[in-house]
Amino acid sequence: MRIIKELNNGVKYMLLASFTFAIMGAFAKLASGHMSSLEVVFFRNVAGVILVGFAVLKKPMVHVGGKPWLLFFRGFMGFSALLAFFYNIAHISLGDAMTFSKTSPIFTAIFAWLFLNEKLSLKAWGAIAIGFVGILLITQPSGLTFSKYDLLGIFSGVGAALAYTSIRELKNYYDTRAIVLSFMGIGTIGPMILFIISPYLHMPELDFILGEFVMPQGIVWFYVIGMGLLATISQLLMTKAYGETKAGIVGAVSYSNIVFSIAVGTLLGDSLPDIITACGICLIIFAGIMVARAK
């Protein structure tokens, strides 16, 4: 208890954020047993739209604007990455799904170098190389063939990275709430459109973006509401963490989410990662922390 009390406030907030996000993932996994991943994403974003919408009504947004297509791009990429992320939560272990999503800082560093002319040190490039080795150890491709879950897992990191990179530019033009709403709004409207067209498309390989809307019943409402609330709480705690402590420290602590997710996943019946996968997870955590330190 004394150790916990002596922790920096930012570290405490991020540990709590990581834990609540892992529990959110557990609720998403449980809900996925009763509905499509598309519907899980829909309910995840509806809760956010309502909460942010109230905040906007209370205090209207003030911004310069002028980058509508970039705003749309941020929302679309965030929504696409979330679809891949929740689909994997439903089909692979919670720890692996979370690990894939935590590759986003590695890809963000690359995209910031490509599109925003941010410099990367030799140490940062070394960390990125280590991160890719970690991805290969987790996916363990047969020859050059990756499984569907591997590809979607990698995309969940790449898509989130593209969304995060666009935020660096958008924050100069838009209120933060507008940027958040671009993601959650598309994440709400997108599934509604896909619900309508799904009955007319018979493409099993695209099941991660298709689905029928099924009204939740009984305990499923508890899963859905719990997922929405915990996602929001996690976001608030994360924001508090970055406001209390240096971003590099908080970013490093955020990788505790993977450990929490593996622990929570085992309680839901996931098997523990094998030695090769565990090494891959460790390399991705190390790479993410090194990228943060190098920047």
Residue pairs with C-beta under 8 A, 6 or more apart in sequence:
4 12
7 15
8 244
8 245
8 249
9 244
9 245
10 240
10 241
10 242
10 243
10 244
10 245
10 246
10 249
10 250
10 253
11 241
11 245
11 249
11 250
11 253
13 237
13 238
13 240
13 241
13 244
14 237
14 238
14 241
14 245
14 250
14 253
14 254
14 256
15 253
15 256
16 237
17 234
17 235
17 237
17 238
17 241
17 254
17 257
18 234
18 253
18 254
18 255
18 256
18 257
18 260
19 256
19 257
19 260
20 230
20 233
20 234
20 237
21 230
21 231
21 234
21 257
21 260
22 94
22 98
22 257
22 260
22 261
22 263
22 264
23 226
23 230
23 264
24 226
24 227
24 230
24 231
24 234
25 89
25 94
25 97
25 98
25 261
25 264
26 94
26 264
26 265
26 267
26 268
27 223
27 224
27 226
27 227
27 230
28 40
28 44
28 86
28 89
28 90
28 223
28 227
29 89
29 90
29 94
29 265
29 268
30 223
30 268
31 40
31 43
31 216
31 220
31 223
31 224
31 227
32 40
32 86
32 89
32 90
33 90
34 214
34 216
34 217
34 220
34 223
35 211
35 214
35 216
35 220
36 207
36 210
36 211
36 212
36 214
37 83
37 86
37 87
37 89
37 90
37 208
37 211
38 83
38 191
38 194
38 195
38 198
38 208
38 209
38 210
38 211
39 191
39 195
39 211
39 213
39 214
40 86
40 90
40 224
40 227
41 79
41 82
41 83
41 86
41 187
41 191
42 187
42 188
42 191
42 192
42 195
42 213
43 216
43 224
43 227
43 228
44 82
44 86
44 187
44 227
44 228
44 231
45 79
45 82
45 183
45 184
45 185
45 187
45 188
45 191
46 188
46 228
47 225
47 227
47 228
47 229
47 231
47 232
48 180
48 184
48 187
48 228
48 231
48 232
49 181
49 184
49 185
49 188
51 232
52 177
52 180
52 181
52 184
53 181
55 177
56 177
56 181
61 174
61 175
61 177
61 178
62 175
63 173
63 174
63 175
63 178
64 172
64 173
64 174
65 173
65 174
66 173
67 169
67 170
67 173
67 174
70 166
70 169
70 170
71 170
71 174
71 178
71 179
71 182
72 182
72 186
73 162
73 166
74 163
74 166
74 167
74 170
74 179
74 182
74 183
75 163
75 182
75 183
75 184
75 185
75 186
75 187
76 186
76 190
77 159
77 160
77 162
77 163
77 166
78 159
78 160
78 163
78 182
78 183
78 186
78 187
79 183
79 186
79 187
79 190
80 155
80 159
81 101
81 155
81 156
81 157
81 158
81 159
81 160
81 163
82 156
82 187
83 208
83 209
84 152
84 153
84 155
84 156
84 159
84 208
85 97
85 100
85 101
85 156
85 160
87 152
87 207
87 208
88 96
88 97
88 100
88 149
88 152
88 153
88 156
89 97
91 149
92 149
92 153
93 262
93 265
93 270
93 271
93 273
94 261
94 262
94 264
94 265
94 268
94 270
95 258
95 261
95 262
95 265
95 270
95 273
95 281
96 138
96 153
96 273
96 277
97 153
97 156
97 261
98 257
98 258
98 261
99 138
99 153
99 258
99 261
99 280
99 281
99 284
100 138
100 153
100 154
100 156
100 157
101 153
101 156
101 157
101 160
102 157
102 254
102 255
102 257
102 258
102 284
102 285
102 288
103 131
103 135
103 154
103 157
103 158
103 161
103 284
103 288
104 156
104 157
104 158
104 160
104 161
104 164
105 161
105 251
105 288
105 291
105 292
106 127
106 128
106 131
106 132
106 157
106 161
106 284
106 287
106 288
106 291
107 157
107 158
107 160
107 161
107 162
108 161
108 164
108 165
109 118
109 120
109 124
109 128
109 291
109 295
110 128
110 161
111 161
111 162
111 165
112 118
112 165
112 168
113 119
113 120
115 165
116 165
116 168
116 169
118 295
120 128
120 294
120 295
121 294
123 290
123 293
123 294
124 290
124 291
124 294
124 295
126 290
127 286
127 287
127 288
127 290
127 291
127 294
128 287
128 291
130 283
130 286
130 287
130 290
131 283
131 284
131 287
131 288
131 291
133 280
133 283
134 279
134 280
134 281
134 282
134 283
134 284
134 286
134 287
135 154
135 280
135 284
136 280
137 276
137 277
137 279
137 280
137 283
138 150
138 153
138 277
138 280
138 281
138 284
139 146
139 147
139 150
139 153
139 154
139 280
140 276
140 277
141 150
146 154
148 205
152 208
163 183
167 179
170 179
171 179
191 211
194 209
194 210
194 211
195 211
195 212
195 213
198 210
198 211
198 212
199 212
201 210
203 210
216 223
216 224
238 254
241 250
241 253
242 250
244 250
247 292
248 292
248 293
248 295
251 288
251 289
251 292
252 288
252 289
252 292
252 293
255 285
255 288
255 289
258 281
258 285
262 270
262 272
262 273
266 272
273 281
